[in-house]
Amino acid sequence: MQRQRSLYSVPFKLVGSFTERAALFQETEDKLQQDSLDQPRPFAAAFCGPGGTDKTQLALKCIEDNDKFNPILWVDAEDQETTRTSFKRCATDLNIRVDRTSGQGLHLRDLPNVQAMRLWLQHRKELDEE
């Protein structure tokens, strides 16, 4: 069962038929916990591979089994449109105010939802050392 989180924006659910692959799951968990000299724990994870290989379900399982990752913000970066839509969903789910009059450039980074999420994450980083 998925835990409730206050800062959570994931548009998928773990399916009951998910076949857990313990070694891959453990490798993912280990990498997310790994500290390096220049940066403590990773701040993001990306799963890459062909369609239908349970990348989404593996990521959801990691989220479900580990309550210390917060916030959980799911960004589909397949193309510009899915990225744009993901940032809009995240901002909406987290009730982040978006200044629609700013950032009307051609680049994703200039879009109002992207700018709002960047500011929110930057502010959060300043308040939360973890």
C-alpha positions as CSV (number, residue, x, y, z in Angstrom):
1,M,0.0,0.0,0.0
2,Q,1.3,3.4,-1.0
3,R,2.2,5.7,1.9
4,Q,0.6,9.2,2.0
5,R,3.1,12.0,1.6
6,S,2.5,15.7,1.9
7,L,4.9,16.5,-1.0
8,Y,4.1,13.9,-3.6
9,S,3.3,14.2,-7.3
10,V,3.4,10.9,-9.1
11,P,0.8,10.1,-11.8
12,F,1.1,6.3,-11.5
13,K,0.2,3.5,-9.0
14,L,2.1,0.3,-8.2
15,V,0.3,-2.7,-9.8
16,G,-0.5,-5.8,-7.9
17,S,1.1,-8.0,-10.6
18,F,4.6,-6.3,-10.3
19,T,7.3,-8.9,-10.3
20,E,10.0,-7.8,-8.0
21,R,13.6,-8.4,-9.0
22,A,15.4,-8.3,-5.7
23,A,18.9,-7.7,-7.1
24,L,17.9,-4.8,-9.3
25,F,15.8,-3.3,-6.5
26,Q,18.7,-3.6,-4.0
27,E,21.2,-2.1,-6.5
28,T,18.8,0.9,-7.0
29,E,18.4,1.3,-3.2
30,D,22.2,1.1,-2.7
31,K,22.8,3.8,-5.3
32,L,20.2,6.1,-3.8
33,Q,21.8,5.7,-0.3
34,Q,25.4,6.2,-1.5
35,D,27.3,9.2,-0.5
36,S,30.2,10.6,-2.5
37,L,33.0,12.9,-1.6
38,D,31.6,15.9,-3.5
39,Q,27.9,15.3,-2.8
40,P,25.9,13.6,-0.2
41,R,23.0,11.3,-1.4
42,P,21.7,11.7,-5.0
43,F,18.9,14.2,-5.4
44,A,17.3,12.4,-8.3
45,A,17.0,9.1,-10.0
46,A,16.4,8.2,-13.6
47,F,15.4,4.8,-15.0
48,C,16.2,4.2,-18.7
49,G,15.5,1.3,-21.0
50,P,13.1,-0.1,-23.5
51,G,9.4,0.1,-23.0
52,G,7.7,-2.6,-21.1
53,T,10.6,-3.5,-18.8
54,D,8.9,-2.3,-15.6
55,K,11.0,0.8,-15.1
56,T,8.0,2.7,-13.8
57,Q,7.0,-0.1,-11.5
58,L,10.6,-0.4,-10.1
59,A,10.7,3.3,-9.4
60,L,7.3,3.2,-7.7
61,K,8.4,0.2,-5.6
62,C,11.5,2.2,-4.5
63,I,9.2,5.2,-3.6
64,E,6.7,3.0,-1.7
65,D,9.4,1.2,0.3
66,N,11.4,4.2,1.3
67,D,9.6,7.0,3.2
68,K,12.7,9.2,3.7
69,F,12.6,10.5,0.1
70,N,10.5,13.7,0.2
71,P,9.4,15.3,-1.9
72,I,8.7,12.9,-4.7
73,L,8.2,14.7,-8.0
74,W,7.7,12.6,-11.1
75,V,8.9,14.4,-14.3
76,D,8.4,12.6,-17.6
77,A,11.2,14.0,-19.8
78,E,10.4,12.0,-22.9
79,D,9.9,15.2,-24.9
80,Q,9.2,18.9,-24.3
81,E,5.4,18.4,-24.1
82,T,5.6,15.6,-21.5
83,T,8.2,17.6,-19.5
84,R,6.0,20.8,-19.7
85,T,2.9,18.8,-18.6
86,S,4.9,17.1,-15.7
87,F,6.0,20.5,-14.3
88,K,2.5,21.8,-14.5
89,R,1.1,18.7,-12.6
90,C,3.8,19.0,-9.9
91,A,3.1,22.7,-9.4
92,T,-0.6,22.0,-9.2
93,D,-0.3,19.0,-6.9
94,L,1.9,20.9,-4.5
95,N,-0.3,24.1,-4.6
96,I,2.6,26.2,-5.8
97,R,1.7,29.6,-7.0
98,V,2.7,30.2,-10.6
99,D,3.4,33.7,-12.0
100,R,1.8,33.3,-15.5
101,T,3.2,36.7,-16.6
102,S,6.8,35.7,-16.3
103,G,9.0,33.5,-18.4
104,Q,7.3,33.3,-21.8
105,G,10.5,32.2,-23.6
106,L,11.1,29.3,-26.0
107,H,13.1,27.3,-23.5
108,L,11.6,24.9,-21.0
109,R,13.5,26.7,-18.2
110,D,11.7,29.9,-19.0
111,L,8.2,28.5,-18.7
112,P,6.2,29.7,-15.6
113,N,5.6,26.3,-14.1
114,V,9.3,25.3,-14.5
115,Q,10.4,28.6,-12.9
116,A,7.9,28.2,-10.1
117,M,9.1,24.6,-9.4
118,R,12.8,25.7,-9.5
119,L,12.2,28.5,-7.0
120,W,10.2,26.1,-4.7
121,L,13.0,23.5,-4.8
122,Q,15.7,26.1,-4.3
123,H,13.8,27.5,-1.3
124,R,13.3,24.0,0.1
125,K,17.0,23.2,-0.3
126,E,17.8,26.3,1.8
127,L,15.5,25.2,4.6
128,D,16.3,21.4,4.5
129,E,19.9,20.3,4.7
130,E,18.9,16.7,3.8
